[in-house]
Amino acid sequence: MSPHTTDDDVRDDAPLPTPADDAEPSVPIAAEIVVSRGQPAECTLYPADASGIELMSTWVTAREGSFVSLDTVR
């Protein structure tokens, strides 16, 4: 079991964690951004190779204001 960390435990100059040798392989993630008039943009993330039932049950959506560009946090 790996130790639990919080935001308070992470320094800006700390190296990024590396996966353990026994870690599960990474899953390619697809992103879809939907922009509608008068509504906040929505970004949905899901496994790129998902289909059928898995696609309907393995996703997460965030509304504009709750996500940022990766470039802004590096």
Jmol script that loads the backbone (N, CA, C; Angstrom):
load data "model"
ATOM      1  N   MET A   1       0.848  -1.166   0.000  1.00  0.00           N
ATOM      2  CA  MET A   1       0.000   0.000   0.000  1.00  0.00           C
ATOM      3  C   MET A   1       0.900   1.237   0.000  1.00  0.00           C
ATOM      4  N   SER A   2       0.540   2.228  -0.767  1.00  0.00           N
ATOM      5  CA  SER A   2       1.347   3.440  -0.825  1.00  0.00           C
ATOM      6  C   SER A   2       0.856   4.438   0.210  1.00  0.00           C
ATOM      7  N   PRO A   3       1.763   5.303   0.701  1.00  0.00           N
ATOM      8  CA  PRO A   3       1.342   6.289   1.691  1.00  0.00           C
ATOM      9  C   PRO A   3       0.431   7.333   1.069  1.00  0.00           C
ATOM     10  N   HIS A   4      -0.457   7.868   1.882  1.00  0.00           N
ATOM     11  CA  HIS A   4      -1.401   8.899   1.438  1.00  0.00           C
ATOM     12  C   HIS A   4      -0.730  10.268   1.543  1.00  0.00           C
ATOM     13  N   THR A   5      -0.874  11.107   0.522  1.00  0.00           N
ATOM     14  CA  THR A   5      -0.341  12.463   0.575  1.00  0.00           C
ATOM     15  C   THR A   5      -1.480  13.443   0.367  1.00  0.00           C
ATOM     16  N   THR A   6      -1.290  14.631   0.857  1.00  0.00           N
ATOM     17  CA  THR A   6      -2.261  15.698   0.656  1.00  0.00           C
ATOM     18  C   THR A   6      -1.568  16.847  -0.058  1.00  0.00           C
ATOM     19  N   ASP A   7      -2.338  17.851  -0.454  1.00  0.00           N
ATOM     20  CA  ASP A   7      -1.752  19.011  -1.109  1.00  0.00           C
ATOM     21  C   ASP A   7      -0.705  19.676  -0.224  1.00  0.00           C
ATOM     22  N   ASP A   8      -0.900  19.622   1.095  1.00  0.00           N
ATOM     23  CA  ASP A   8       0.049  20.232   2.024  1.00  0.00           C
ATOM     24  C   ASP A   8       1.391  19.511   2.018  1.00  0.00           C
ATOM     25  N   ASP A   9       1.393  18.232   1.607  1.00  0.00           N
ATOM     26  CA  ASP A   9       2.622  17.443   1.602  1.00  0.00           C
ATOM     27  C   ASP A   9       3.455  17.634   0.340  1.00  0.00           C
ATOM     28  N   VAL A  10       2.907  18.272  -0.686  1.00  0.00           N
ATOM     29  CA  VAL A  10       3.569  18.381  -1.979  1.00  0.00           C
ATOM     30  C   VAL A  10       4.153  19.778  -2.149  1.00  0.00           C
ATOM     31  N   ARG A  11       5.449  19.839  -2.441  1.00  0.00           N
ATOM     32  CA  ARG A  11       6.110  21.119  -2.688  1.00  0.00           C
ATOM     33  C   ARG A  11       6.132  21.380  -4.186  1.00  0.00           C
ATOM     34  N   ASP A  12       6.191  22.656  -4.574  1.00  0.00           N
ATOM     35  CA  ASP A  12       6.243  23.016  -5.992  1.00  0.00           C
ATOM     36  C   ASP A  12       7.480  22.451  -6.673  1.00  0.00           C
ATOM     37  N   ASP A  13       8.603  22.348  -5.946  1.00  0.00           N
ATOM     38  CA  ASP A  13       9.849  21.879  -6.547  1.00  0.00           C
ATOM     39  C   ASP A  13      10.062  20.377  -6.374  1.00  0.00           C
ATOM     40  N   ALA A  14       9.072  19.687  -5.795  1.00  0.00           N
ATOM     41  CA  ALA A  14       9.200  18.248  -5.582  1.00  0.00           C
ATOM     42  C   ALA A  14       9.096  17.517  -6.915  1.00  0.00           C
ATOM     43  N   PRO A  15       9.893  16.449  -7.082  1.00  0.00           N
ATOM     44  CA  PRO A  15       9.787  15.676  -8.336  1.00  0.00           C
ATOM     45  C   PRO A  15       8.441  14.973  -8.417  1.00  0.00           C
ATOM     46  N   LEU A  16       7.973  14.770  -9.622  1.00  0.00           N
ATOM     47  CA  LEU A  16       6.710  14.056  -9.820  1.00  0.00           C
ATOM     48  C   LEU A  16       6.897  12.597  -9.454  1.00  0.00           C
ATOM     49  N   PRO A  17       5.879  11.974  -8.875  1.00  0.00           N
ATOM     50  CA  PRO A  17       6.026  10.559  -8.523  1.00  0.00           C
ATOM     51  C   PRO A  17       6.160   9.700  -9.763  1.00  0.00           C
ATOM     52  N   THR A  18       6.880   8.609  -9.624  1.00  0.00           N
ATOM     53  CA  THR A  18       7.026   7.665 -10.730  1.00  0.00           C
ATOM     54  C   THR A  18       6.235   6.411 -10.381  1.00  0.00           C
ATOM     55  N   PRO A  19       5.667   5.744 -11.385  1.00  0.00           N
ATOM     56  CA  PRO A  19       4.865   4.555 -11.094  1.00  0.00           C
ATOM     57  C   PRO A  19       5.735   3.432 -10.543  1.00  0.00           C
ATOM     58  N   ALA A  20       5.166   2.651  -9.652  1.00  0.00           N
ATOM     59  CA  ALA A  20       5.860   1.493  -9.113  1.00  0.00           C
ATOM     60  C   ALA A  20       5.964   0.428 -10.196  1.00  0.00           C
ATOM     61  N   ASP A  21       6.936  -0.467 -10.027  1.00  0.00           N
ATOM     62  CA  ASP A  21       7.121  -1.534 -11.011  1.00  0.00           C
ATOM     63  C   ASP A  21       5.880  -2.404 -11.165  1.00  0.00           C
ATOM     64  N   ASP A  22       5.097  -2.547 -10.089  1.00  0.00           N
ATOM     65  CA  ASP A  22       3.913  -3.398 -10.150  1.00  0.00           C
ATOM     66  C   ASP A  22       2.636  -2.602 -10.452  1.00  0.00           C
ATOM     67  N   ALA A  23       2.785  -1.338 -10.838  1.00  0.00           N
ATOM     68  CA  ALA A  23       1.616  -0.499 -11.133  1.00  0.00           C
ATOM     69  C   ALA A  23       0.934  -0.986 -12.408  1.00  0.00           C
ATOM     70  N   GLU A  24      -0.366  -0.792 -12.457  1.00  0.00           N
ATOM     71  CA  GLU A  24      -1.100  -1.159 -13.665  1.00  0.00           C
ATOM     72  C   GLU A  24      -0.672  -0.256 -14.808  1.00  0.00           C
ATOM     73  N   PRO A  25      -0.690  -0.754 -16.043  1.00  0.00           N
ATOM     74  CA  PRO A  25      -0.297   0.077 -17.184  1.00  0.00           C
ATOM     75  C   PRO A  25      -1.251   1.259 -17.342  1.00  0.00           C
ATOM     76  N   SER A  26      -0.739   2.352 -17.868  1.00  0.00           N
ATOM     77  CA  SER A  26      -1.586   3.533 -18.048  1.00  0.00           C
ATOM     78  C   SER A  26      -2.612   3.290 -19.155  1.00  0.00           C
ATOM     79  N   VAL A  27      -3.705   4.003 -19.072  1.00  0.00           N
ATOM     80  CA  VAL A  27      -4.785   3.883 -20.043  1.00  0.00           C
ATOM     81  C   VAL A  27      -4.830   5.177 -20.852  1.00  0.00           C
ATOM     82  N   PRO A  28      -4.800   5.093 -22.181  1.00  0.00           N
ATOM     83  CA  PRO A  28      -4.915   6.328 -22.977  1.00  0.00           C
ATOM     84  C   PRO A  28      -6.284   6.964 -22.745  1.00  0.00           C
ATOM     85  N   ILE A  29      -6.288   8.253 -22.470  1.00  0.00           N
ATOM     86  CA  ILE A  29      -7.516   8.984 -22.165  1.00  0.00           C
ATOM     87  C   ILE A  29      -7.854   9.929 -23.312  1.00  0.00           C
ATOM     88  N   ALA A  30      -9.110   9.943 -23.699  1.00  0.00           N
ATOM     89  CA  ALA A  30      -9.604  10.876 -24.716  1.00  0.00           C
ATOM     90  C   ALA A  30     -10.353  11.993 -23.996  1.00  0.00           C
ATOM     91  N   ALA A  31     -10.355  13.166 -24.586  1.00  0.00           N
ATOM     92  CA  ALA A  31     -11.068  14.311 -24.024  1.00  0.00           C
ATOM     93  C   ALA A  31     -11.950  14.917 -25.098  1.00  0.00           C
ATOM     94  N   GLU A  32     -13.146  15.309 -24.692  1.00  0.00           N
ATOM     95  CA  GLU A  32     -14.068  15.984 -25.604  1.00  0.00           C
ATOM     96  C   GLU A  32     -14.567  17.234 -24.903  1.00  0.00           C
ATOM     97  N   ILE A  33     -14.418  18.376 -25.558  1.00  0.00           N
ATOM     98  CA  ILE A  33     -14.886  19.636 -25.001  1.00  0.00           C
ATOM     99  C   ILE A  33     -16.088  20.100 -25.794  1.00  0.00           C
ATOM    100  N   VAL A  34     -17.171  20.394 -25.071  1.00  0.00           N
ATOM    101  CA  VAL A  34     -18.407  20.847 -25.702  1.00  0.00           C
ATOM    102  C   VAL A  34     -18.643  22.289 -25.267  1.00  0.00           C
ATOM    103  N   VAL A  35     -18.799  23.182 -26.255  1.00  0.00           N
ATOM    104  CA  VAL A  35     -19.067  24.592 -25.992  1.00  0.00           C
ATOM    105  C   VAL A  35     -20.439  24.914 -26.558  1.00  0.00           C
ATOM    106  N   SER A  36     -21.330  25.427 -25.709  1.00  0.00           N
ATOM    107  CA  SER A  36     -22.685  25.791 -26.113  1.00  0.00           C
ATOM    108  C   SER A  36     -22.939  27.251 -25.780  1.00  0.00           C
ATOM    109  N   ARG A  37     -23.780  27.903 -26.546  1.00  0.00           N
ATOM    110  CA  ARG A  37     -24.131  29.292 -26.252  1.00  0.00           C
ATOM    111  C   ARG A  37     -24.871  29.374 -24.926  1.00  0.00           C
ATOM    112  N   GLY A  38     -24.450  30.313 -24.087  1.00  0.00           N
ATOM    113  CA  GLY A  38     -25.135  30.551 -22.829  1.00  0.00           C
ATOM    114  C   GLY A  38     -24.902  29.494 -21.762  1.00  0.00           C
ATOM    115  N   GLN A  39     -24.065  28.512 -22.017  1.00  0.00           N
ATOM    116  CA  GLN A  39     -23.769  27.454 -21.055  1.00  0.00           C
ATOM    117  C   GLN A  39     -22.259  27.366 -20.858  1.00  0.00           C
ATOM    118  N   PRO A  40     -21.804  26.962 -19.671  1.00  0.00           N
ATOM    119  CA  PRO A  40     -20.363  26.763 -19.482  1.00  0.00           C
ATOM    120  C   PRO A  40     -19.871  25.617 -20.369  1.00  0.00           C
ATOM    121  N   ALA A  41     -18.629  25.722 -20.830  1.00  0.00           N
ATOM    122  CA  ALA A  41     -18.029  24.623 -21.586  1.00  0.00           C
ATOM    123  C   ALA A  41     -17.922  23.408 -20.669  1.00  0.00           C
ATOM    124  N   GLU A  42     -17.983  22.222 -21.244  1.00  0.00           N
ATOM    125  CA  GLU A  42     -17.827  20.982 -20.488  1.00  0.00           C
ATOM    126  C   GLU A  42     -16.731  20.142 -21.122  1.00  0.00           C
ATOM    127  N   CYS A  43     -15.874  19.583 -20.288  1.00  0.00           N
ATOM    128  CA  CYS A  43     -14.801  18.695 -20.744  1.00  0.00           C
ATOM    129  C   CYS A  43     -15.079  17.308 -20.187  1.00  0.00           C
ATOM    130  N   THR A  44     -15.210  16.329 -21.074  1.00  0.00           N
ATOM    131  CA  THR A  44     -15.458  14.952 -20.664  1.00  0.00           C
ATOM    132  C   THR A  44     -14.232  14.112 -20.993  1.00  0.00           C
ATOM    133  N   LEU A  45     -13.761  13.350 -19.998  1.00  0.00           N
ATOM    134  CA  LEU A  45     -12.626  12.444 -20.165  1.00  0.00           C
ATOM    135  C   LEU A  45     -13.127  11.011 -20.105  1.00  0.00           C
ATOM    136  N   TYR A  46     -12.573  10.155 -20.967  1.00  0.00           N
ATOM    137  CA  TYR A  46     -12.983   8.751 -20.986  1.00  0.00           C
ATOM    138  C   TYR A  46     -11.866   7.927 -21.611  1.00  0.00           C
ATOM    139  N   PRO A  47     -11.819   6.600 -21.341  1.00  0.00           N
ATOM    140  CA  PRO A  47     -10.787   5.757 -21.946  1.00  0.00           C
ATOM    141  C   PRO A  47     -10.915   5.796 -23.473  1.00  0.00           C
ATOM    142  N   ALA A  48      -9.815   6.060 -24.150  1.00  0.00           N
ATOM    143  CA  ALA A  48      -9.843   6.220 -25.610  1.00  0.00           C
ATOM    144  C   ALA A  48     -10.333   4.971 -26.330  1.00  0.00           C
ATOM    145  N   ASP A  49     -10.112   3.797 -25.760  1.00  0.00           N
ATOM    146  CA  ASP A  49     -10.507   2.556 -26.439  1.00  0.00           C
ATOM    147  C   ASP A  49     -11.821   1.979 -25.910  1.00  0.00           C
ATOM    148  N   ALA A  50     -12.561   2.737 -25.111  1.00  0.00           N
ATOM    149  CA  ALA A  50     -13.821   2.245 -24.543  1.00  0.00           C
ATOM    150  C   ALA A  50     -14.905   2.187 -25.608  1.00  0.00           C
ATOM    151  N   SER A  51     -15.794   1.237 -25.455  1.00  0.00           N
ATOM    152  CA  SER A  51     -16.941   1.138 -26.353  1.00  0.00           C
ATOM    153  C   SER A  51     -18.103   0.517 -25.584  1.00  0.00           C
ATOM    154  N   GLY A  52     -19.285   0.653 -26.110  1.00  0.00           N
ATOM    155  CA  GLY A  52     -20.463   0.021 -25.533  1.00  0.00           C
ATOM    156  C   GLY A  52     -20.723   0.416 -24.094  1.00  0.00           C
ATOM    157  N   ILE A  53     -20.982  -0.577 -23.251  1.00  0.00           N
ATOM    158  CA  ILE A  53     -21.309  -0.365 -21.846  1.00  0.00           C
ATOM    159  C   ILE A  53     -20.170   0.341 -21.124  1.00  0.00           C
ATOM    160  N   GLU A  54     -18.933  -0.025 -21.411  1.00  0.00           N
ATOM    161  CA  GLU A  54     -17.788   0.619 -20.741  1.00  0.00           C
ATOM    162  C   GLU A  54     -17.772   2.123 -21.023  1.00  0.00           C
ATOM    163  N   LEU A  55     -18.052   2.517 -22.246  1.00  0.00           N
ATOM    164  CA  LEU A  55     -18.062   3.937 -22.596  1.00  0.00           C
ATOM    165  C   LEU A  55     -19.164   4.682 -21.841  1.00  0.00           C
ATOM    166  N   MET A  56     -20.281   4.041 -21.621  1.00  0.00           N
ATOM    167  CA  MET A  56     -21.391   4.686 -20.913  1.00  0.00           C
ATOM    168  C   MET A  56     -21.139   4.786 -19.410  1.00  0.00           C
ATOM    169  N   SER A  57     -20.229   3.982 -18.876  1.00  0.00           N
ATOM    170  CA  SER A  57     -20.046   3.947 -17.428  1.00  0.00           C
ATOM    171  C   SER A  57     -18.663   4.379 -16.945  1.00  0.00           C
ATOM    172  N   THR A  58     -17.754   4.702 -17.849  1.00  0.00           N
ATOM    173  CA  THR A  58     -16.379   5.047 -17.456  1.00  0.00           C
ATOM    174  C   THR A  58     -16.011   6.394 -18.034  1.00  0.00           C
ATOM    175  N   TRP A  59     -16.461   7.461 -17.383  1.00  0.00           N
ATOM    176  CA  TRP A  59     -16.191   8.809 -17.856  1.00  0.00           C
ATOM    177  C   TRP A  59     -16.329   9.795 -16.709  1.00  0.00           C
ATOM    178  N   VAL A  60     -15.810  10.986 -16.891  1.00  0.00           N
ATOM    179  CA  VAL A  60     -15.982  12.063 -15.918  1.00  0.00           C
ATOM    180  C   VAL A  60     -16.114  13.367 -16.704  1.00  0.00           C
ATOM    181  N   THR A  61     -17.036  14.227 -16.287  1.00  0.00           N
ATOM    182  CA  THR A  61     -17.251  15.515 -16.949  1.00  0.00           C
ATOM    183  C   THR A  61     -17.048  16.636 -15.941  1.00  0.00           C
ATOM    184  N   ALA A  62     -16.364  17.687 -16.382  1.00  0.00           N
ATOM    185  CA  ALA A  62     -16.162  18.878 -15.552  1.00  0.00           C
ATOM    186  C   ALA A  62     -16.640  20.091 -16.326  1.00  0.00           C
ATOM    187  N   ARG A  63     -17.293  21.004 -15.625  1.00  0.00           N
ATOM    188  CA  ARG A  63     -17.763  22.248 -16.252  1.00  0.00           C
ATOM    189  C   ARG A  63     -16.688  23.309 -16.192  1.00  0.00           C
ATOM    190  N   GLU A  64     -16.746  24.222 -17.155  1.00  0.00           N
ATOM    191  CA  GLU A  64     -15.814  25.347 -17.218  1.00  0.00           C
ATOM    192  C   GLU A  64     -15.725  26.023 -15.852  1.00  0.00           C
ATOM    193  N   GLY A  65     -14.514  26.332 -15.457  1.00  0.00           N
ATOM    194  CA  GLY A  65     -14.282  26.913 -14.145  1.00  0.00           C
ATOM    195  C   GLY A  65     -13.749  25.892 -13.158  1.00  0.00           C
ATOM    196  N   SER A  66     -13.963  24.609 -13.434  1.00  0.00           N
ATOM    197  CA  SER A  66     -13.460  23.566 -12.545  1.00  0.00           C
ATOM    198  C   SER A  66     -12.280  22.813 -13.163  1.00  0.00           C
ATOM    199  N   PHE A  67     -11.816  23.245 -14.332  1.00  0.00           N
ATOM    200  CA  PHE A  67     -10.637  22.658 -14.938  1.00  0.00           C
ATOM    201  C   PHE A  67      -9.761  23.756 -15.525  1.00  0.00           C
ATOM    202  N   VAL A  68      -8.475  23.468 -15.642  1.00  0.00           N
ATOM    203  CA  VAL A  68      -7.516  24.436 -16.183  1.00  0.00           C
ATOM    204  C   VAL A  68      -6.620  23.720 -17.194  1.00  0.00           C
ATOM    205  N   SER A  69      -5.959  24.513 -18.018  1.00  0.00           N
ATOM    206  CA  SER A  69      -5.010  23.972 -18.988  1.00  0.00           C
ATOM    207  C   SER A  69      -3.820  23.376 -18.239  1.00  0.00           C
ATOM    208  N   LEU A  70      -3.328  22.255 -18.689  1.00  0.00           N
ATOM    209  CA  LEU A  70      -2.159  21.635 -18.077  1.00  0.00           C
ATOM    210  C   LEU A  70      -0.974  22.583 -18.092  1.00  0.00           C
ATOM    211  N   ASP A  71      -0.842  23.405 -19.128  1.00  0.00           N
ATOM    212  CA  ASP A  71       0.270  24.345 -19.214  1.00  0.00           C
ATOM    213  C   ASP A  71       0.266  25.361 -18.080  1.00  0.00           C
ATOM    214  N   THR A  72      -0.892  25.650 -17.503  1.00  0.00           N
ATOM    215  CA  THR A  72      -0.950  26.644 -16.434  1.00  0.00           C
ATOM    216  C   THR A  72      -0.518  26.086 -15.085  1.00  0.00           C
ATOM    217  N   VAL A  73      -0.413  24.777 -14.937  1.00  0.00           N
ATOM    218  CA  VAL A  73      -0.027  24.187 -13.671  1.00  0.00           C
ATOM    219  C   VAL A  73       1.382  23.616 -13.686  1.00  0.00           C
ATOM    220  N   ARG A  74       2.079  23.756 -14.746  1.00  0.00           N
ATOM    221  CA  ARG A  74       3.470  23.238 -14.808  1.00  0.00           C
ATOM    222  C   ARG A  74       4.433  24.272 -14.369  1.00  0.00           C
TER     223      ARG A  74
END
end "model"
wireframe off; spacefill off
backbone 0.3
color backbone group
